[in-house]
Amino acid sequence: MTATLRRVSPNPKRVLTPADETGIREALTRRDDAVEGVRRAVLDAVSHGASVRVLAEFTGMSTNTISRWKADARSESNGDH
């Protein structure tokens, strides 16, 4: 007796269900909120005298990211935004 293998078409196009879309959107919002929270906390630490290098080491983020956040915050406070 020989087993017959079912052929499956190669990855047919799939769509997201409304529930999947909602779940993904909510997760992205939570992620964005978390990143903004980290940004605010880092900028608070900067205002208390923490160096970019120390913050980068502590957070595992790049010095470029922290420097950019500082520059963006400075621009926003000067009305350059």
N, C-alpha and C positions, 0 to 999 in steps of 0.2 A: 504494500500500500504506500503510495507516494503522497506526501503532503503538498498541497497547492498553496503557493504564496500569493497573497493578495497584493496587487500592484497599487501603490498609492501615488497619486499625482504629485509631482514635485512642488512643495510649498505653495498651495494656492493662496491668492491674495486674501489676507485676513483683515477684518475691520475691528475696531474697538467697540465694545458695547458701551452704552451710556454709563453704566455703572463703572466700567474701567476708566472711561474718560474722567468721570467725577473723582474717582480715587486718585488718579494721576495728578489732576489739577490741584486737589487738596494737598497732596504730598509735596508738589512743587511750591505751593504757597508756604507750607511749613518750613521747607528748606530755605526759601528766600527770607522768611522771617527770622530763622536761626542765623543766617549769614549776617543780616542786618543787626541782630543782637550782638554778634561777635564784633562787628565793625564798631558799634557804639561803645562796647566795653574796651576795645583796643584804643579808641580815640580818647576815652576817659583816662586810661592809663598814660597815654601820651601827655594829656593835660596835667597829669600829676608828676611828669618828669621822666617817665620810662623811655628808654631809647628804642629806636626801630630795631636794632640788632637783638636786644634782649627780648622784645616782643616777638620777633620772628622766631627766635630760638624756643621761647615758651609755647607759642601757638603752633609751631611747625609750618607756619606760612612763610612766604618769601618776603625778603626785605622790600622788594619792588612793590608788592601788594600793599604793605603797610605804608610805605612812602606815598603811594598813589592815594590811599585813603586820607592820609594827612593833607596832601595837596588839594584833594577834592574838598575836604572839609574847610580848608583855608579859603578856597575859591568861593564856596557857598556862603561862608561868613562875611566875605567881602562883597557879596552881591554879584559875583562874576557868573553865577549859574544861570 
